[in-house]
Amino acid sequence: MLRNVLAAAALATFALTTVACNTVEGVGEDIKSVGRAGKRAID
């Protein structure tokens, strides 16, 4: 029983960490895109 609970907790932690990393990466790409668009507008 404890083994199943620990396995489920580890899986949930892994899933949440993966989602968070993808979200942060996506935000970084969005910021880069805005920067490029601003540079093009200025040039």
Buried (B, 14 or more C-beta within 10 A) or exposed (E): EEEEEEEEEEEEEEEEEEEEEEEEEEEEEEEEEEEEEEEEEEE
